[in-house]
Amino acid sequence: MDDKISIKINGKKYKVAGDQTIMHAADACGYHIPRLCYHPELSIEGACRVCIVQVEGVKNYVASCCYPVADGMKIHTNTAEIRRARRDIVELLLDNHPEDCHTCERDGNCELQRLAYAMGIRHRHFEGVKKHYEKDLSSPSVIRDPNKCILCGRCVRICSEIQGINALGQAFRGFETIVMPAYNKPFAESVCSTCGQCINVCPTAAFTEKNYTQELFEKLNDTDIIKIAQVAPSVRAAIGEAFELPPGRNMQGELAASLRKLGFNYVFDTQFSADLTIMEEASEFLERLQSGGKLPMITSCSSAWMKCMEQFHPDLIENVSTCKSPMSMGGAMIKTYFADKIGIDPKKILSVAVMCCTAKKYEAARPELQVNGMAATDIVITTREAAWMIKSAGLDFVNMKPEEFDAPLALSSGAGTIFGVTGGVMEAAIRTAYELFTGETLLDIEIESIRGFEGLKEGKLTMDGKEIRVAVAHGLGNAHKVLDTVRKEPDRYHFIEIMGCPGGCIGGGGQPYAGSNSVPLDKKALAARAQALYTSDRQKTIRRSHENPEIQRLYREFLGRPLSEKAHELLHTHYAPKKPVGITTKNKKAVIGK
């Protein structure tokens, strides 16, 4: 059955699918209609009206993002009237927008700025009262600047629809409308998980990460301290995009070399710490499995997920692994094991983590993760911040001669590499847990059932005759769903991986902004980043964490064995229920900002 219909766009005939909007039909026919509030992964808002078109027979302009096509429809996307109307809409947005483009975080990568240029806006024709709000600097991870908000609603929708946190909502009406947390409380006192997805989808700079680059530049010039960086797996698969390279280029060697040129004395690989995490987490899972401990065990590597769990799912805290994240394990090893090796007071070490994730800034500030009274990680910078520092220092990143990471926290297995993509932590854990449990090597180590970008994935394997059922969720909205299943069917799973961001770390809130030809959290870009990590895994000689000789040496020389007293002291932590300040349990609707 042919479900195609006939339409005309700008006088030309086309056959298109009848179950779509004008915007999607126009895209398929080669006409890009400007848009602002629209995002392919979010519900249709139809708020900005930038995407208006003319439809013959319809009195008013229609929003193409939500208006369906119909057989015989005649659409005009580029008439003089439409161009003028769109330009007026964008000019009105600019009228109430700060005039600080040259000093703005998003200068050169702002959707509003790109629209103004594309529409030929060269003068500000409207003048009026501007809104004036104080920046919210309370969060260790995310800055909120209401002055730059254009009320597109993307942040509100991703926080509710994808993340299920509902930390943001629109309050008041008309000119007074503002996006804010419940009761206009500071971000630090809200239910915000610090995941940074609001930053990813914001078209302007109404949301940005808490920036520590200037502080770091000052520290890098301090000759009295040892500067050490560690780099997360997904950073190397995405940072090239900030230098106009296509998604999925693994820039590991160029990144290591650039960080040394910035002034770091040592550059370590967080993939090593990921292998260390697997040794502890797989051992913890097997101990629970064999001794009747609390199951299902839930992974604890995602900082945003941990904050979400403490706030929304405190009844399941006992199910959560006590293992620290790879970043925090790496920081602990830097300020103990490595400090001992080079014979330096750990107080003279600056431990810096280059992460894909804004929530890692929150994690670094958690007092539970301190080591001997010191922060294990002193500063966290995102992929975006690292890219800016490299550009600011005048380094030719794209043509940089690749260098290796520094020993001894450098060598990693393929299992440590795939930590950066959803399902990777589970797959890495299975590779090691299977051998530790059965004494045999798992030959088919690429577990397709838990790969891919489906929100919830399930898999199972047999270990010595025992069926082990696992689940993988990415995005906090899917975390809520899988935990509801755990409450209803507590015996359904043995092991669950949860990552706070869509796609896992490759879609972290600190990854490069979308380019002019892509959209935030573009699925093709996420898939390319994931493929870069899977390719790196296949190219590794060692693909199982427990086979990493440097991990084996670390246990021989320092930790003893997985789950030893020393390992527990340095590599494990605890969690407790958290209630945001000013929120009461009497009004649950207020908790989620609705």
Steps between C-alpha positions, in 0.01 A plus 500: 500500500640839396471745789668783307317826443562784254601843622658809350787684664587836346318403182670161451314168529614230744376162620544471876386279785168619635570436868743784564521870559575768245846544650592133456354490148695811404821352643449189288450715190815705557349811662635589843250706694658703784418372850585576859277334760481176297715200593454156339523314833254724688128567486374769265474837671414731209604794716758698307309529167829536313397204281184665363398439136210601276242242401261604225144511629605546863446849634802527733856379482542151649781353710651234275634298795149400605276551195433176310522470121188419299440384147502788253652742751683798350778625730718808471818511710693793359271783390585860579219510756618185678859618507392833648280335762774261609748785513266702720457205738877455537551878533253504789697222667820698450338813642469332838838330481830623650728675251814317609559254218875555489541412867242223509587134553301407188645767266540332162295199607164652588184400319344843549812662359496267198131573438557876515780470244301269269200734505707801410450688825762775496326758720290496815175667403318450829583649836331430829540396860743212554471240772762505774567198720794392711694198378452187708854392591404276792551162328851353474412383148243714318457878471155640421477841332131595449600815310602286202194275507278526190224280651534226237420244772761246391661486844165445670407222258828308512503519880147360521459282190847346466648529848181478706641744758264796445743743659390785272171663407365824356355740756294820468362636174573735213813712532552366852523135388814328627641148504599407854513221759208454740439808718788671314738328739872504415604210277709355783183468709287347225455144377734571206714191438780720352496284183537807277254389233337844528836640382509261206160599362499871590534701175665794678699528822214497748666186641875442508737291708676646805826602339832431671738569209642830627573350839665204328716719275633672814575165665681373190749785539575409863841330502462390862235238426480187286220528246331173402212449257286196435284463188164321477436251215224697325697826494742366238210392278332844503755779549588507129152641430601819680770537231261446207591132459222248434356308798674176590863599446707351783736782604660320795864564404443861399320565828780352711758710314291819528450461874878472548552813293245678720728430798398168651792297637317168461202394291320182607218304341170462686458176302760352738275600789204350313684167503557549873129574545412175325729301728320638804149507356512152348640364827230679699230356273634146535525539878134607515399221262676228699428623852137602458572872497262770379401447136461627241825691533490836324808673359620828652730657239264779387510809723165631379340162563639486854349839591173397339501172693560668835215746438238288324583136579648490852316173569738327257829638636597154631482369144758750375862393463731664752770542235613852421498613138813458284572873540493481879696173509759659270522806723544279806783307334670821389509637855607173665662236279657736248601760760684223686668386180646840416562587865296820519259637756151452349411849620736627229306318228233671290269224378296606196239291320402565137147366483203488265270575790400813692381281789861397561556852638233421759657160566845650560352723772335213692667468843440121501756465220789670674824309556687562825312826545579623147287523190594211272425721200579869540359636173272354235485649152264387228584404143385848395724670757800287398445592135480870588822484704682332211379769260575779748858374538549511123557127460451337159291215632397346168860468382648420841747209503330228709656396830431216745363531851740481795570185697398349734136615472486475123463146369138397454301216356225525240255451785613830651451672165134411457407653836418814300193358325173368641528130577879518514532476878278192505684338210838568661379361834368183337833437326674487838223364725451198273862394527525572874185292560557208263878492464446496124554775243190648338571474128209699356570824684304739277150483650271639232181470707609786727649721229315770305291801597175343604404657833473169687687184402499156656739209468591175667788258515570171671787477748575148621141398441354809670298741287599863558247760385620855436348832394644822359335844512630835376340837566351559842145460372582139413664459842166580663331237282743219573489572874121486496542152351743408779243597762228294331722205406802499736628170363483591132863620473831422667703796370393840360704771330364855510659797325356846556538640149345393168742260334712483814813712540525566125187716545625671815403853591856622444549375144553743207208715390316390186637654181311711248392191303393283792271502802587450868521130596490405131460122480744471210766685699436280807526187285827621349647571843389155619654336197832671571506335843391159372769516230762588760383203710546261206846637428621436856724202568342472845121514510422387856569715806645220713764429231645852521856446636512849654179428690651172620814688613289759685337225703832323564685812609230704669141381532550132571185360339157619386274591795796500740496734799722745315290474184188575701667797665614659173269369228159470667259750649148528641178677406215643705154642432507867404217751509553837328492796735157662529311205351241324710350158454152639555484650154656250261395705199723779626790257522498444126435860415162449334 
